[in-house]
Amino acid sequence: MQLAILSALGVGGATIVGVLLGFAFRRIPHELNDGVLGFAAGVMLAAAIFGLIIPSLEYGSVWVTAAGIVAGALFLNFADKLTPHLHHITGLDQEAHADSQSNLNKVMLFVMAIAIHNLPEGIAAGVGFGGNDIGNAVTVALGIALQNIPEGMVIVSPLLLAGVPHKRVFFIACFTGVIEIVGTMLGYAAVSIATFILPAALAFAGGTMIYVVSDEMIPETHSHGFERLATYSLLAGFILMIVMDYYIG
């Protein structure tokens, strides 16, 4: 139990570390921003495949995984129409920021995707601690924590550029890490239930991540003339996750 709690705090805390790093390097030119965002897109794409979709296939059937991916993508598609109702979280007046409304919609959709995928990801870590293979559970938690650092970093800059106050940016970004802590403890506390819903939950989260990478992150990194840098950065992030999965997983 104590190891599960410490791991949950470590997994969630990694996001906060990324958030603090994001604040430290928030004033960056478009070229570097597109490179960092492209790198994060590669991390998210690899995490969706290796950390969510493949484990979903291992826990359940291919049809559950396929349905979960489609459901996750459709959910974000519909959520895109609902994001204006989430703007009270940012503390911004919609009418006063009408010129940046479209950008804010994209930012909130991106943050929502991060938050959604953190819950089943946390559950996946918690399930391991509820079983017998503690070594594998620690490995999974470590991999998730390392992945969360760039995720925490990449949340900060888009929120700041959209005009969200610094304090709200910090709490919004940290909240995505808190969700993962909750997921880890839920997975530990209810292994049998979590194992039953895990395949669909993992695939659903994978679908949301692939959707946001394709629909928001890649177009954004290719809109300022630095698409070559963004592409190689995406490959670097993807390869990094492959190496981590090979040596840690």
ABEGO torsion letter per residue (X at the ends): XAAAAAAAAAAAAAAAAAAAAAAAAABBBAAAAAAAAAAAAAAAAAAAAAAAAAAAAAABBAAAAAAAAAAAAAAAAAAAAAAAAAAAAAGBBAAAAAAAAAAAAAAAAAAAAAAAAAAAAAAAAAAAAABABAAAAAAAAAAAAAAAAAAAAAAAAAAAAAGBBAAAAAAAAAAAAAAAAAAAAAAAABAAAAAAAAAAAAAAAAAAAAAAAAAAAAAAAAAAGAAAAAAAAAAAAAAAAAAAAAAAX
